[in-house]
Amino acid sequence: MNLLIVLITFFVMEGMTWLIHKYIMHGFLWYLHKDHHQPHSHKLEKNDYFFLIFALPTIAMMYYGKYHNMDYLFYIGLGITLYGMAYFFVHDLFIHQRIKVLRNTKNPYLLAIRRAHKQHHKYLDKHKGECYGFLWVPIHYFKMYFKS
């Protein structure tokens, strides 16, 4: 049952990510996310504060789940943590190449995600945009790379 909670939470996070990205990061917290859409030469961005914004409540959830007999909170927090790790590896390392990895991949899934994210970044303001998701993007990006 606990593994199921982790897996469901991980997959639900994709929908949550879309909503948070579109309506919060491109909404009232745009001042933190804006520099992520602007050309710059510095290694850190205000956008990196979102790591803390999402990590701290997740850590609290895992703590209360583990030490206050609410085990399900621990496993929900674990699912969120695993999603956050996937986000970091794919978004920060693979797509934005903060550390140079998988630069020349031929993997159609990774190429589709990279292409959709690049499409998202072509918009420099908060009101226009597309592809707010992360691990699942519009099907036409997958069709570009998964040829029959």
C-alpha atoms as an extended CHARMM CRD file, in Angstrom:
* protein
*
       148  EXT
         1         1  MET       CA              0.0000000000        0.0000000000        0.0000000000  PROA      1               0.0000000000
         2         2  ASN       CA              2.8290000000        2.4360000000        0.8420000000  PROA      2               0.0000000000
         3         3  LEU       CA              4.4710000000        1.8950000000       -2.5460000000  PROA      3               0.0000000000
         4         4  LEU       CA              1.1310000000        2.6550000000       -4.1910000000  PROA      4               0.0000000000
         5         5  ILE       CA              0.8950000000        5.9440000000       -2.2560000000  PROA      5               0.0000000000
         6         6  VAL       CA              4.3990000000        6.8970000000       -3.4420000000  PROA      6               0.0000000000
         7         7  LEU       CA              3.6090000000        6.0300000000       -7.0910000000  PROA      7               0.0000000000
         8         8  ILE       CA              0.2450000000        7.8010000000       -7.1450000000  PROA      8               0.0000000000
         9         9  THR       CA              1.7890000000       10.8780000000       -5.5260000000  PROA      9               0.0000000000
        10        10  PHE       CA              4.6260000000       10.8940000000       -8.0710000000  PROA      10              0.0000000000
        11        11  PHE       CA              2.1690000000       10.8290000000      -10.9960000000  PROA      11              0.0000000000
        12        12  VAL       CA             -0.2310000000       13.3440000000       -9.4070000000  PROA      12              0.0000000000
        13        13  MET       CA              2.7260000000       15.7100000000       -9.0850000000  PROA      13              0.0000000000
        14        14  GLU       CA              2.8200000000       16.0630000000      -12.8760000000  PROA      14              0.0000000000
        15        15  GLY       CA             -0.6300000000       17.6550000000      -12.8200000000  PROA      15              0.0000000000
        16        16  MET       CA              0.2920000000       19.7220000000       -9.7960000000  PROA      16              0.0000000000
        17        17  THR       CA              3.4600000000       20.8750000000      -11.5490000000  PROA      17              0.0000000000
        18        18  TRP       CA              1.4480000000       22.0250000000      -14.5660000000  PROA      18              0.0000000000
        19        19  LEU       CA             -0.9590000000       23.9840000000      -12.3530000000  PROA      19              0.0000000000
        20        20  ILE       CA              1.7760000000       25.4690000000      -10.1510000000  PROA      20              0.0000000000
        21        21  HSD       CA              3.9300000000       26.4050000000      -13.1330000000  PROA      21              0.0000000000
        22        22  LYS       CA              1.0960000000       28.0350000000      -15.1020000000  PROA      22              0.0000000000
        23        23  TYR       CA             -0.8550000000       29.7640000000      -12.3450000000  PROA      23              0.0000000000
        24        24  ILE       CA              1.6910000000       30.4400000000       -9.5970000000  PROA      24              0.0000000000
        25        25  MET       CA              5.1250000000       30.6460000000      -11.2260000000  PROA      25              0.0000000000
        26        26  HSD       CA              3.6800000000       32.4840000000      -14.2370000000  PROA      26              0.0000000000
        27        27  GLY       CA              1.2310000000       34.2460000000      -11.9120000000  PROA      27              0.0000000000
        28        28  PHE       CA              1.7800000000       35.9790000000       -8.5930000000  PROA      28              0.0000000000
        29        29  LEU       CA              5.3030000000       34.5270000000       -8.0930000000  PROA      29              0.0000000000
        30        30  TRP       CA              6.4930000000       35.5830000000      -11.5460000000  PROA      30              0.0000000000
        31        31  TYR       CA              9.0620000000       37.8850000000       -9.8860000000  PROA      31              0.0000000000
        32        32  LEU       CA             10.8720000000       34.7260000000       -8.7210000000  PROA      32              0.0000000000
        33        33  HSD       CA             10.4340000000       32.7970000000      -11.9730000000  PROA      33              0.0000000000
        34        34  LYS       CA             11.0870000000       35.6410000000      -14.4380000000  PROA      34              0.0000000000
        35        35  ASP       CA             14.8730000000       35.3370000000      -14.4580000000  PROA      35              0.0000000000
        36        36  HSD       CA             14.5150000000       31.7170000000      -15.5280000000  PROA      36              0.0000000000
        37        37  HSD       CA             13.0280000000       32.9970000000      -18.8070000000  PROA      37              0.0000000000
        38        38  GLN       CA             15.5660000000       35.7880000000      -19.3470000000  PROA      38              0.0000000000
        39        39  PRO       CA             19.0830000000       35.4060000000      -20.7510000000  PROA      39              0.0000000000
        40        40  HSD       CA             21.7260000000       35.7690000000      -18.0420000000  PROA      40              0.0000000000
        41        41  SER       CA             25.2540000000       34.6670000000      -17.1840000000  PROA      41              0.0000000000
        42        42  HSD       CA             24.9170000000       33.8890000000      -13.4640000000  PROA      42              0.0000000000
        43        43  LYS       CA             24.7230000000       30.3280000000      -12.1480000000  PROA      43              0.0000000000
        44        44  LEU       CA             21.9340000000       30.8640000000       -9.6190000000  PROA      44              0.0000000000
        45        45  GLU       CA             18.5140000000       32.3330000000      -10.3140000000  PROA      45              0.0000000000
        46        46  LYS       CA             15.7360000000       33.6700000000       -8.1090000000  PROA      46              0.0000000000
        47        47  ASN       CA             13.8210000000       30.7570000000       -9.6010000000  PROA      47              0.0000000000
        48        48  ASP       CA             16.0240000000       28.4480000000       -7.5190000000  PROA      48              0.0000000000
        49        49  TYR       CA             14.1270000000       29.5810000000       -4.4070000000  PROA      49              0.0000000000
        50        50  PHE       CA             11.3110000000       27.3210000000       -5.5660000000  PROA      50              0.0000000000
        51        51  PHE       CA             13.4770000000       24.4240000000       -4.3660000000  PROA      51              0.0000000000
        52        52  LEU       CA             13.0740000000       25.6730000000       -0.7990000000  PROA      52              0.0000000000
        53        53  ILE       CA              9.4420000000       26.6520000000       -1.2740000000  PROA      53              0.0000000000
        54        54  PHE       CA              8.6180000000       23.0610000000       -2.2490000000  PROA      54              0.0000000000
        55        55  ALA       CA             11.2030000000       21.1770000000       -0.1680000000  PROA      55              0.0000000000
        56        56  LEU       CA             10.4480000000       22.6190000000        3.2630000000  PROA      56              0.0000000000
        57        57  PRO       CA              6.7520000000       21.6210000000        3.4260000000  PROA      57              0.0000000000
        58        58  THR       CA              7.6620000000       18.2190000000        1.9870000000  PROA      58              0.0000000000
        59        59  ILE       CA             10.2880000000       17.6590000000        4.6740000000  PROA      59              0.0000000000
        60        60  ALA       CA              7.7470000000       18.6950000000        7.3270000000  PROA      60              0.0000000000
        61        61  MET       CA              5.2110000000       16.2690000000        5.8610000000  PROA      61              0.0000000000
        62        62  MET       CA              7.7300000000       13.4210000000        5.9920000000  PROA      62              0.0000000000
        63        63  TYR       CA              8.7060000000       14.3290000000        9.5570000000  PROA      63              0.0000000000
        64        64  TYR       CA              5.1070000000       14.3730000000       10.8080000000  PROA      64              0.0000000000
        65        65  GLY       CA              4.3180000000       11.2310000000        8.8600000000  PROA      65              0.0000000000
        66        66  LYS       CA              7.2410000000        9.3610000000       10.3890000000  PROA      66              0.0000000000
        67        67  TYR       CA              7.0840000000       10.5970000000       13.9810000000  PROA      67              0.0000000000
        68        68  HSD       CA              3.3870000000       11.2530000000       14.5690000000  PROA      68              0.0000000000
        69        69  ASN       CA              1.8100000000        7.9950000000       13.3940000000  PROA      69              0.0000000000
        70        70  MET       CA              0.5320000000        9.4300000000       10.1390000000  PROA      70              0.0000000000
        71        71  ASP       CA              2.5420000000        7.1260000000        7.8970000000  PROA      71              0.0000000000
        72        72  TYR       CA              0.6480000000        8.1110000000        4.7460000000  PROA      72              0.0000000000
        73        73  LEU       CA              2.0850000000       11.6580000000        5.0400000000  PROA      73              0.0000000000
        74        74  PHE       CA              5.5870000000       10.2210000000        5.0040000000  PROA      74              0.0000000000
        75        75  TYR       CA              4.8660000000        8.2810000000        1.8040000000  PROA      75              0.0000000000
        76        76  ILE       CA              3.1830000000       11.2550000000        0.1340000000  PROA      76              0.0000000000
        77        77  GLY       CA              6.2670000000       13.3040000000        1.0290000000  PROA      77              0.0000000000
        78        78  LEU       CA              8.4790000000       10.5560000000       -0.3600000000  PROA      78              0.0000000000
        79        79  GLY       CA              6.5660000000       10.6120000000       -3.6600000000  PROA      79              0.0000000000
        80        80  ILE       CA              6.9460000000       14.3990000000       -3.8450000000  PROA      80              0.0000000000
        81        81  THR       CA             10.6600000000       14.0750000000       -3.0610000000  PROA      81              0.0000000000
        82        82  LEU       CA             11.1840000000       11.5030000000       -5.8150000000  PROA      82              0.0000000000
        83        83  TYR       CA              9.3450000000       13.7440000000       -8.2590000000  PROA      83              0.0000000000
        84        84  GLY       CA             11.5230000000       16.6760000000       -7.1660000000  PROA      84              0.0000000000
        85        85  MET       CA             14.6440000000       14.6020000000       -7.7510000000  PROA      85              0.0000000000
        86        86  ALA       CA             13.4180000000       13.6400000000      -11.2250000000  PROA      86              0.0000000000
        87        87  TYR       CA             12.6540000000       17.3060000000      -11.8920000000  PROA      87              0.0000000000
        88        88  PHE       CA             16.1530000000       18.3510000000      -10.8240000000  PROA      88              0.0000000000
        89        89  PHE       CA             17.8890000000       15.7340000000      -12.9460000000  PROA      89              0.0000000000
        90        90  VAL       CA             15.7930000000       16.2680000000      -16.0600000000  PROA      90              0.0000000000
        91        91  HSD       CA             15.1530000000       20.0370000000      -15.8530000000  PROA      91              0.0000000000
        92        92  ASP       CA             18.3300000000       21.4240000000      -14.3240000000  PROA      92              0.0000000000
        93        93  LEU       CA             20.9050000000       18.8900000000      -15.4470000000  PROA      93              0.0000000000
        94        94  PHE       CA             19.5730000000       17.5480000000      -18.7480000000  PROA      94              0.0000000000
        95        95  ILE       CA             17.5120000000       20.3900000000      -20.2320000000  PROA      95              0.0000000000
        96        96  HSD       CA             19.3520000000       23.4570000000      -18.9010000000  PROA      96              0.0000000000
        97        97  GLN       CA             22.7350000000       21.6890000000      -18.7370000000  PROA      97              0.0000000000
        98        98  ARG       CA             23.7950000000       23.1240000000      -15.3780000000  PROA      98              0.0000000000
        99        99  ILE       CA             26.0830000000       20.1100000000      -15.4020000000  PROA      99              0.0000000000
       100       100  LYS       CA             26.8650000000       18.7990000000      -18.8560000000  PROA      100             0.0000000000
       101       101  VAL       CA             25.1330000000       15.4040000000      -19.0930000000  PROA      101             0.0000000000
       102       102  LEU       CA             23.2840000000       13.6020000000      -21.8800000000  PROA      102             0.0000000000
       103       103  ARG       CA             24.0640000000       16.4000000000      -24.3200000000  PROA      103             0.0000000000
       104       104  ASN       CA             24.0090000000       14.1330000000      -27.3550000000  PROA      104             0.0000000000
       105       105  THR       CA             21.2180000000       11.7750000000      -26.4050000000  PROA      105             0.0000000000
       106       106  LYS       CA             19.2050000000       10.0760000000      -29.1160000000  PROA      106             0.0000000000
       107       107  ASN       CA             16.4820000000        8.9990000000      -26.6900000000  PROA      107             0.0000000000
       108       108  PRO       CA             13.1700000000       10.0880000000      -28.2770000000  PROA      108             0.0000000000
       109       109  TYR       CA             11.4410000000       10.6160000000      -24.9310000000  PROA      109             0.0000000000
       110       110  LEU       CA             14.1890000000       12.9140000000      -23.6070000000  PROA      110             0.0000000000
       111       111  LEU       CA             14.3720000000       14.7700000000      -26.9270000000  PROA      111             0.0000000000
       112       112  ALA       CA             10.6140000000       15.3870000000      -26.8620000000  PROA      112             0.0000000000
       113       113  ILE       CA             10.7650000000       16.7620000000      -23.3180000000  PROA      113             0.0000000000
       114       114  ARG       CA             13.7460000000       18.9600000000      -24.1990000000  PROA      114             0.0000000000
       115       115  ARG       CA             11.9960000000       20.3100000000      -27.3160000000  PROA      115             0.0000000000
       116       116  ALA       CA              8.7720000000       21.1090000000      -25.4470000000  PROA      116             0.0000000000
       117       117  HSD       CA             10.7000000000       22.8960000000      -22.7200000000  PROA      117             0.0000000000
       118       118  LYS       CA             12.6280000000       24.9310000000      -25.2850000000  PROA      118             0.0000000000
       119       119  GLN       CA              9.2690000000       25.8540000000      -26.8140000000  PROA      119             0.0000000000
       120       120  HSD       CA              8.0990000000       27.0010000000      -23.3780000000  PROA      120             0.0000000000
       121       121  HSD       CA             11.1830000000       29.1980000000      -23.0190000000  PROA      121             0.0000000000
       122       122  LYS       CA             10.7100000000       30.9870000000      -26.3240000000  PROA      122             0.0000000000
       123       123  TYR       CA              8.2410000000       33.2100000000      -24.4340000000  PROA      123             0.0000000000
       124       124  LEU       CA              9.9520000000       35.8130000000      -22.2860000000  PROA      124             0.0000000000
       125       125  ASP       CA              6.8970000000       37.1410000000      -20.4890000000  PROA      125             0.0000000000
       126       126  LYS       CA              4.4950000000       35.5800000000      -18.0440000000  PROA      126             0.0000000000
       127       127  HSD       CA              1.2860000000       35.7040000000      -20.0500000000  PROA      127             0.0000000000
       128       128  LYS       CA              2.1520000000       33.7810000000      -23.1740000000  PROA      128             0.0000000000
       129       129  GLY       CA              3.3170000000       30.2370000000      -23.0730000000  PROA      129             0.0000000000
       130       130  GLU       CA              2.7520000000       26.5610000000      -23.5380000000  PROA      130             0.0000000000
       131       131  CYS       CA              4.1480000000       23.2810000000      -22.2590000000  PROA      131             0.0000000000
       132       132  TYR       CA              3.8690000000       23.9150000000      -18.5310000000  PROA      132             0.0000000000
       133       133  GLY       CA              4.2420000000       20.2260000000      -17.7260000000  PROA      133             0.0000000000
       134       134  PHE       CA              7.4330000000       18.3840000000      -17.1000000000  PROA      134             0.0000000000
       135       135  LEU       CA              7.4690000000       14.6200000000      -17.6480000000  PROA      135             0.0000000000
       136       136  TRP       CA              4.4890000000       14.5860000000      -19.9940000000  PROA      136             0.0000000000
       137       137  VAL       CA              4.2330000000       17.1670000000      -22.7570000000  PROA      137             0.0000000000
       138       138  PRO       CA              1.7910000000       17.5780000000      -25.6500000000  PROA      138             0.0000000000
       139       139  ILE       CA              1.7180000000       14.4950000000      -27.8480000000  PROA      139             0.0000000000
       140       140  HSD       CA              2.9750000000       16.2540000000      -30.9650000000  PROA      140             0.0000000000
       141       141  TYR       CA              6.4020000000       16.6460000000      -29.3410000000  PROA      141             0.0000000000
       142       142  PHE       CA              6.5780000000       12.8930000000      -28.8270000000  PROA      142             0.0000000000
       143       143  LYS       CA              5.4380000000       12.3050000000      -32.4100000000  PROA      143             0.0000000000
       144       144  MET       CA              8.3890000000       14.3880000000      -33.6270000000  PROA      144             0.0000000000
       145       145  TYR       CA             10.8340000000       11.8350000000      -32.2400000000  PROA      145             0.0000000000
       146       146  PHE       CA              8.8660000000        8.5520000000      -32.0750000000  PROA      146             0.0000000000
       147       147  LYS       CA              8.5760000000        7.8340000000      -35.7550000000  PROA      147             0.0000000000
       148       148  SER       CA              6.8770000000        4.6230000000      -36.8580000000  PROA      148             0.0000000000
